[in-house]
């Protein structure tokens, strides 16, 4: 499409010579010969050429609009995939701006500002024509082009830094506003509206201030360039009139030279007028290019056979860029069909480990293998069908209940209902206004916390995965929901599914085989459930205090205030660093 646009631009600019050549012929031929027939012929030819030029201009605009839309279609999905891959790698998503950058780039390509790039190569051609009229007329054009180009360069130098900083602050303000919107309940209930507004307003005002600085500087230069353009018109007419008086050129040459100079310098002035959009689009293109370079497309991977569920975690380390390690060498193993409960105090790294086990994040060092295959290298489209994951904060997607359970795949109704029954959510779905076709709103806003969690569990169980990771799956469930969850875990064990559960409530641990105790990102204990929980039970007042009684109204498994003292003799539950 770029080639087509360039071809249309060639003919459009060529036809720009119609008006000056018409004036040349009128002044030098028609007025001299007083021939009405010649005038009529020239008018007809000029009108036909101008109609063709208008048609080509319209087609060129339509081509650019479609080119922008095609670029969006080709790059939009790729950008989203790259954004998810980078977030998966680092555990943080800091590149969300690129999706808005694509819109900025597409918008610039559909405006008249892009025409300056296609018309700029014709500037030397028009100036050459001016030299053909008379060297001094051409010299005026060259001087004008140099000065206008200098003004364009001054616009770049004077607005580059303010626009870059304005874009940064605007992006931060937009991200903060989105975060505040998603946490509107907290903002409202805690009376944070004033503080949130001031925080957003500060970043927004900083962006506006910098944009105003850039606009003021660009506006001053634009005003100077327009005044200079009018001065050039006076100069070219004065030079032309002078040489007409010397009988070196004709009046037609004087008028035609003025028109051609205006056309020659139009792209430069047009570029100055849209310089701000050009700088923003160039910055957007640079960010898009950098993001795609960080996540190059991967070649198609060969599908692997369905795993049985053997899990091996070897010296997994994870930390956010520039931060302290969250996990510091976690190792353990599970056989197919075994279930594991992960417990520990707050900020021990439990949810981080769950994300890594599910493949949501990638470890900085170490490996997580499922049936010997490293999850970091396993194609996620292929591996995802064998893995189920329920995050701590369940996020559903805008769409129907059916689409969310089926992971937005084309699935048979029987598969969807099977997953819903396993999660004990089928009857609940039937009570919704449209059943499985009910629109749940953005992030499942129309559902309660317990409903979202149970639908998230159904989504995790869809497709009969062989490895399941559940992060606090009972945090929003009542007693009936917890009992249904325990029954589901028992059924999964009977089906040979390997299950990992991050738990804060002790009730869910009754159905797991093994327990891993984490503290400060390090595994302290790993072994059979009864042995690990026995070690976590310490005497209080001469009586063994059960784990469930440690803590406040919501018992926390890992509420032990001190590390377990070393015991004499053999311990069935060994330190995790010695266990595989």
C-alpha positions in Angstrom: 0.0 0.0 0.0 2.9 2.3 0.6 4.0 1.8 -3.0 0.4 2.6 -4.2 0.4 5.8 -2.1 3.8 6.8 -3.5 2.4 6.3 -7.1 -0.7 8.4 -6.4 1.5 11.0 -4.7 3.6 11.1 -7.9 0.7 11.9 -10.1 -0.9 14.3 -7.6 2.3 16.4 -7.4 2.7 16.2 -11.1 -0.8 17.6 -11.6 0.1 20.4 -9.1 1.8 22.1 -12.1 -1.5 22.5 -13.9 -2.4 25.8 -12.1 1.0 27.6 -12.7 1.2 26.4 -16.3 -2.3 27.6 -16.9 -1.4 31.0 -15.5 1.7 31.1 -17.6 -0.3 30.3 -20.8 -3.0 32.8 -20.0 -0.6 35.7 -19.3 1.8 35.0 -22.1 -0.4 33.6 -24.8 -4.1 34.3 -24.3 -3.6 37.9 -23.3 -1.1 38.5 -26.0 -3.1 36.8 -28.8 -6.6 37.7 -27.4 -7.7 34.3 -28.6 -10.9 33.1 -27.0 -10.6 29.7 -28.5 -7.2 29.2 -26.8 -8.6 30.4 -23.5 -11.5 27.9 -23.7 -9.2 25.0 -24.6 -6.9 25.9 -21.7 -9.8 26.1 -19.3 -11.2 22.8 -20.4 -7.9 21.0 -20.1 -7.2 22.6 -16.7 -10.6 21.6 -15.3 -10.2 18.0 -16.5 -6.7 17.8 -15.0 -7.8 19.3 -11.7 -10.8 16.8 -11.5 -8.3 14.0 -12.0 -6.0 15.4 -9.3 -9.0 15.7 -6.9 -9.9 12.1 -7.6 -6.3 10.9 -7.1 -6.1 12.9 -3.9 -9.3 11.2 -2.6 -8.0 7.8 -3.5 -4.7 8.5 -1.8 -6.5 9.4 1.4 -8.6 6.2 1.2 -5.5 4.1 0.7 -3.8 5.6 3.7 -7.0 5.0 5.8 -7.0 1.4 4.8 -3.3 1.1 5.3 -3.7 2.3 8.9 -6.5 -0.1 9.5 -4.5 -3.0 8.0 -1.5 -2.1 10.1 -3.7 -2.1 13.2 -5.1 -5.6 12.3 -1.6 -7.0 11.6 0.1 -5.5 14.6 -2.6 -5.3 17.2 -2.7 -9.0 18.1 1.1 -9.3 17.8 1.5 -6.3 20.2 -0.9 -7.8 22.7 0.9 -11.2 22.6 4.3 -9.5 23.1 2.9 -7.5 26.0 1.6 -10.6 27.7 4.9 -12.4 27.1 7.0 -9.6 28.6 4.6 -9.5 31.6 4.9 -13.2 31.9 8.7 -12.9 31.9 9.0 -10.2 34.5 5.8 -10.5 36.5 5.1 -6.8 35.8 3.3 -5.2 33.0 4.8 -1.8 32.3 4.3 -1.6 28.5 0.6 -1.0 28.4 1.2 2.3 26.6 2.1 0.5 23.4 -1.6 -0.4 22.7 -2.4 3.3 22.8 0.8 4.0 20.8 -0.6 1.8 18.0 -3.8 4.0 17.9 -1.6 7.1 17.9 0.4 5.8 15.0 -2.7 4.7 13.0 -4.3 8.1 13.7 -1.3 10.0 12.3 -1.3 7.9 9.2 -4.9 8.8 8.4 -4.4 12.6 8.7 -3.1 15.1 6.2 0.1 15.3 8.1 1.4 12.1 6.5 1.1 13.7 3.1 4.0 16.0 3.9 6.3 12.9 3.9 5.1 11.8 0.5 5.2 15.4 -1.0 8.6 16.4 0.5 10.6 14.6 -2.3 9.0 16.9 -4.8 10.4 20.1 -3.2 13.6 19.9 -5.3 11.6 19.2 -8.4 9.5 22.3 -8.0 12.6 24.4 -7.2 14.3 23.1 -10.3 11.3 24.3 -12.4 11.7 27.7 -10.7 15.4 27.7 -11.8 14.2 27.0 -15.4 12.1 30.2 -15.2 15.1 32.3 -14.0 18.1 31.6 -11.7 17.1 34.4 -9.3 13.6 33.1 -9.0 15.1 29.6 -8.2 17.5 31.2 -5.7 14.6 32.8 -3.8 13.0 29.3 -3.6 16.2 27.7 -2.3 16.7 30.4 0.4 13.0 30.1 1.4 13.3 26.3 1.6 16.5 26.5 3.8 14.9 28.9 6.2 11.7 26.9 6.5 13.6 23.7 7.0 15.6 25.4 9.7 12.4 26.4 11.4 11.2 22.8 11.2 14.5 21.7 12.8 14.0 24.3 15.5 10.6 23.0 16.2 12.0 19.5 16.7 14.7 20.6 19.0 12.4 22.9 21.1 9.5 20.5 21.5 11.2 17.0 21.7 11.9 16.9 25.4 8.7 18.5 26.6 6.6 16.2 24.5 8.5 13.1 25.7 8.0 14.0 29.3 4.4 15.0 28.7 3.8 11.5 27.1 5.4 9.9 30.2 3.2 11.8 32.7 0.1 11.3 30.6 0.7 7.5 30.6 1.2 7.5 34.3 -1.9 9.5 34.9 -3.9 7.1 32.6 -2.6 4.1 34.4 -3.4 5.6 37.8 -6.9 6.5 36.7 -7.5 2.9 35.5 -6.2 1.5 38.7 -8.4 3.8 40.7 -11.4 2.9 38.6 -10.9 -0.8 39.2 -10.6 -0.1 42.9 -13.6 2.3 43.0 -15.1 0.5 46.0 -12.0 0.9 48.1 -11.7 4.5 47.0 -15.3 5.3 47.9 -15.5 3.4 51.2 -12.2 4.6 52.6 -12.8 8.2 51.6 -9.9 8.3 49.3 -11.5 10.3 46.5 -9.8 13.5 47.5 -6.4 12.0 47.7 -6.8 10.0 44.5 -8.0 13.0 42.7 -5.1 15.1 43.9 -2.6 12.4 42.9 -4.1 12.1 39.4 -4.5 15.8 39.0 -0.8 16.3 39.8 0.3 13.9 37.1 -2.3 15.2 34.6 -1.4 18.8 35.3 2.3 18.0 34.8 1.4 16.5 31.4 -0.7 19.5 30.4 1.9 21.9 31.5 4.6 20.2 29.4 2.2 19.9 26.4 1.5 23.6 26.8 5.2 24.4 26.8 5.7 22.4 23.6 2.6 23.8 22.0 3.6 27.4 22.8 7.1 26.8 21.3 5.7 25.1 18.2 3.0 27.8 17.9 5.6 30.6 17.9 7.7 28.9 15.3 4.5 28.1 13.2 3.5 31.7 13.3 7.0 32.8 12.3 7.0 30.3 9.4 3.6 31.6 8.1 4.7 35.2 8.3 7.9 34.2 6.4 5.8 32.4 3.8 3.9 35.6 3.0 7.2 37.4 2.9 8.5 34.9 0.4 5.4 35.5 -1.8 6.2 39.2 -1.7 9.8 38.6 -2.4 9.2 36.2 -5.4 6.7 38.6 -6.9 9.1 41.5 -6.4 12.0 39.6 -8.0 9.7 38.5 -10.8 8.4 42.0 -11.4 12.0 43.3 -11.5 13.1 40.9 -14.2 9.8 41.6 -16.1 10.8 45.3 -16.1 14.2 44.2 -17.5 12.4 42.1 -20.2 14.2 38.9 -19.0 11.0 37.1 -18.0 7.3 37.4 -18.9 4.5 38.3 -16.5 3.3 34.7 -16.8 6.6 33.5 -15.5 6.4 35.9 -12.5 2.9 34.5 -11.6 3.8 30.9 -12.3 7.0 31.1 -10.3 5.0 32.5 -7.3 2.5 29.6 -7.5 5.2 26.9 -7.9 7.2 28.3 -4.9 4.1 28.1 -2.7 3.6 24.5 -3.8 7.3 23.7 -3.3 7.4 25.0 0.3 3.9 23.7 1.3 5.2 20.3 2.6 7.8 22.0 4.8 5.2 24.4 6.3 2.7 21.5 6.6 5.3 19.5 8.5 5.9 22.4 10.9 2.1 22.6 11.6 1.8 18.9 12.5 5.2 18.5 14.1 3.7 17.7 17.5 1.7 14.8 16.1 4.8 13.7 14.1 7.0 13.6 17.3 4.3 11.7 19.2 3.9 9.2 16.4 7.7 8.8 16.1 7.9 8.1 19.8 5.0 5.7 19.6 6.7 3.9 16.8 9.9 3.7 18.8 8.1 2.1 21.8 6.3 -0.4 19.6 9.6 -1.3 17.9 11.3 -1.8 21.2 8.5 -3.9 22.6 8.5 -6.2 19.5 12.2 -6.5 19.7 11.9 -7.7 23.3 9.5 -10.4 22.3 10.3 -11.6 18.8 7.8 -14.1 17.2 8.4 -17.7 18.0 8.5 -20.4 15.4 5.6 -22.9 15.5 6.3 -25.5 18.2 5.6 -29.2 17.8 2.6 -30.3 20.0 3.7 -32.5 22.9 1.7 -35.5 24.3 -0.6 -34.9 27.2 1.4 -35.1 30.5 0.6 -37.5 33.3 1.2 -34.9 35.9 4.7 -35.5 37.3 6.0 -32.2 38.6 9.6 -31.3 39.3 10.6 -27.9 40.7 14.3 -27.4 40.8 16.0 -24.4 42.5 13.4 -21.8 41.3 14.4 -18.2 41.9 12.2 -15.2 41.1 12.4 -11.5 41.7 11.1 -8.3 40.0 13.7 -6.4 38.0 15.6 -4.1 40.4 14.0 -5.7 43.5 14.9 -8.3 46.0 14.4 -12.0 45.3 11.0 -13.3 46.3 11.8 -16.9 45.8 15.3 -18.1 46.7 15.8 -21.6 45.4 12.6 -23.6 45.8 12.8 -27.3 45.0 10.3 -30.2 45.4 8.6 -32.9 43.4 5.2 -34.5 43.0 4.1 -37.7 41.4 1.0 -37.9 39.2 -2.1 -37.7 41.2 -0.5 -36.2 44.3 -1.7 -33.1 45.9 0.3 -30.4 47.7 -0.7 -27.6 50.1 1.6 -24.6 50.2 1.5 -22.6 53.5 3.5 -19.9 55.1 3.3 -16.4 56.6 2.4 -13.4 54.5 4.9 -12.3 51.9 6.5 -15.7 52.0 6.2 -16.1 48.2 3.3 -18.5 48.1 1.3 -16.7 45.4 4.5 -16.0 43.4 5.3 -19.7 43.4 1.7 -20.5 42.3 2.0 -18.2 39.4 5.3 -19.8 38.3 4.0 -23.3 38.7 1.0 -22.4 36.5 3.3 -20.8 33.9 1.9 -17.3 34.4 5.3 -16.0 35.3 8.7 -17.3 34.3 11.4 -17.9 36.9 14.7 -15.9 36.9 16.6 -19.1 37.5 15.7 -22.8 38.0 13.1 -24.8 36.2 9.6 -26.1 36.6 9.1 -29.3 34.7 5.9 -31.2 33.9 6.6 -34.7 32.8 10.2 -33.6 32.1 9.2 -30.7 29.9 10.3 -27.2 31.0 7.2 -25.0 31.3 9.3 -22.0 30.3 9.9 -23.5 26.8 6.6 -25.3 26.3 4.3 -23.4 23.9 1.6 -21.9 26.1 -1.1 -22.6 23.6 -0.2 -26.3 23.8 0.6 -26.5 27.5 -2.4 -24.4 28.6 -4.8 -27.1 27.7 -3.2 -29.4 30.3 -2.9 -26.8 33.1 -5.7 -25.3 35.3 -5.0 -22.2 37.3 -7.2 -20.3 39.8 -5.4 -17.0 40.9 -5.8 -15.4 44.3 -7.6 -12.5 42.8 -10.0 -14.0 40.3 -10.4 -11.9 37.1 -13.1 -12.8 34.7 -13.4 -11.3 31.2 -16.1 -9.3 29.6 -18.4 -11.8 27.9 -20.7 -14.6 28.7 -20.5 -17.3 31.4 -20.0 -19.9 28.7 -17.1 -18.0 27.1 -15.3 -17.5 30.4 -15.6 -21.2 31.4 -14.5 -22.3 27.9 -11.5 -19.9 28.0 -13.0 -18.2 24.9 -12.5 -21.4 22.8 -15.0 -23.1 20.6 -16.2 -25.8 22.9 -19.0 -28.3 23.0 -21.7 -27.5 25.6 -21.0 -30.9 27.3 -17.5 -29.8 28.0 -18.6 -26.5 29.5 -21.3 -28.2 31.7 -18.8 -30.9 32.8 -16.4 -28.2 34.1 -19.2 -26.3 35.8 -20.4 -29.5 37.5 -16.9 -30.3 38.7 -16.7 -26.8 40.3 -20.3 -27.2 41.7 -21.3 -24.1 39.9 -23.8 -25.6 37.3 -26.9 -25.0 39.5 -25.7 -21.4 40.3 -25.3 -20.7 36.6 -28.8 -21.9 35.8 -30.2 -19.3 38.3 -28.6 -16.4 36.3 -30.9 -14.4 34.0 -29.7 -16.1 30.8 -27.9 -19.1 32.2 -24.7 -19.8 30.5 -25.4 -17.0 28.0 -25.5 -14.4 30.8 -23.2 -11.4 30.2 -21.1 -11.0 33.3 -19.7 -7.5 32.6 -16.1 -6.3 32.8 -14.1 -8.4 35.3 -17.3 -10.2 36.3 -18.7 -7.0 37.9 -22.2 -8.4 38.0 -21.2 -11.4 40.1 -20.4 -11.7 43.8 -16.9 -12.6 45.0 -17.9 -16.2 45.7 -19.6 -16.6 42.3 -16.5 -15.2 40.5 -14.3 -17.6 42.4 -16.4 -20.6 41.6 -16.6 -19.6 37.9 -12.8 -19.2 38.0 -12.5 -22.7 39.3 -14.8 -24.0 36.5 -12.5 -22.3 34.0 -9.5 -23.9 35.7 -11.1 -27.3 35.4 -12.2 -26.9 31.8 -10.7 -29.5 29.4 -9.8 -32.0 32.2 -6.3 -30.6 33.0 -3.6 -32.9 34.3 -2.0 -30.3 36.6 -4.0 -27.8 38.7 -2.8 -24.8 40.7 -5.3 -23.2 43.1 -4.3 -20.0 45.0 -6.6 -19.7 48.0 -9.5 -21.3 46.3 -11.8 -21.1 49.4 -11.1 -17.5 50.3 -14.6 -16.3 49.2 -16.5 -19.6 49.8 -19.0 -20.4 52.5 -19.1 -23.7 54.3 -21.1 -25.4 51.6 -18.8 -24.1 48.9 -15.7 -25.3 50.9 -17.2 -28.8 51.2 -18.0 -28.9 47.5 -14.4 -27.8 46.8 -13.0 -30.6 49.0 -15.2 -33.1 47.2 -13.9 -31.8 43.9 -10.3 -32.2 45.0 -11.0 -35.7 46.1 -12.4 -36.5 42.7 -9.4 -35.0 41.0 -7.1 -37.1 43.1 -9.1 -40.2 42.0 -8.6 -39.1 38.4 -4.9 -38.9 38.8 -4.7 -35.0 38.5 -1.8 -33.4 40.2 -3.0 -30.5 42.4 -1.2 -27.7 44.2 -3.2 -25.6 46.6 -2.1 -22.4 48.3 -4.0 -22.3 51.6 -4.6 -19.9 54.5 -7.5 -21.9 55.9 -6.7 -25.2 57.5 -9.8 -26.9 56.4 -8.7 -27.4 52.8 -5.5 -29.2 53.9 -7.4 -32.2 55.0 -7.5 -33.5 51.4 -3.9 -32.9 50.4 -1.1 -35.5 50.5 1.9 -33.2 51.2 2.6 -29.8 52.6 5.3 -27.2 51.7 6.1 -24.6 54.3 7.6 -21.4 52.9 9.1 -18.5 54.8 10.9 -15.5 53.2 11.0 -17.2 49.8 12.7 -20.3 51.2 11.2 -23.8 51.7 11.6 -24.7 55.4 9.6 -28.0 55.4 8.3 -30.4 52.8 6.8 -33.8 53.4 3.6 -35.7 54.2 0.8 -33.5 55.5 0.5 -35.0 59.0 4.3 -34.8 59.6 4.6 -31.2 58.5 1.6 -30.0 60.4 2.9 -31.9 63.5 6.1 -30.0 63.3 4.2 -26.7 63.0 2.3 -27.5 66.2 4.2 -26.1 69.2 3.4 -26.5 72.9 1.5 -23.7 74.4 1.2 -23.8 78.2 2.1 -27.4 78.3 -0.6 -28.3 75.7 0.0 -28.9 72.0 -1.8 -26.0 70.2 -3.4 -27.2 66.9 -2.5 -25.1 63.9 -6.1 -24.1 63.3 -6.1 -22.3 66.6 -3.2 -20.0 65.8 -4.4 -16.7 64.6 -7.5 -14.5 64.8 -11.0 -15.0 63.5 -9.5 -16.1 60.1 -7.0 -18.9 61.0 -3.8 -18.8 59.1 -1.8 -21.9 58.7 1.6 -20.2 58.9 1.0 -17.9 61.8 3.8 -19.4 63.8 5.8 -16.5 65.3 9.1 -18.4 65.5 10.8 -21.1 63.6 10.2 -24.7 64.8 12.8 -25.7 67.2 15.1 -28.6 66.2 13.8 -31.9 67.4 15.9 -34.9 68.4 15.6 -38.2 66.6 14.3 -38.9 63.1 11.8 -36.6 61.6 9.5 -37.9 58.8 9.1 -34.3 57.4 12.6 -33.2 56.2 13.7 -29.7 55.3 12.6 -28.9 51.8 16.2 -28.2 50.6 16.9 -31.9 51.2 13.8 -33.1 49.5 13.0 -33.5 45.9 
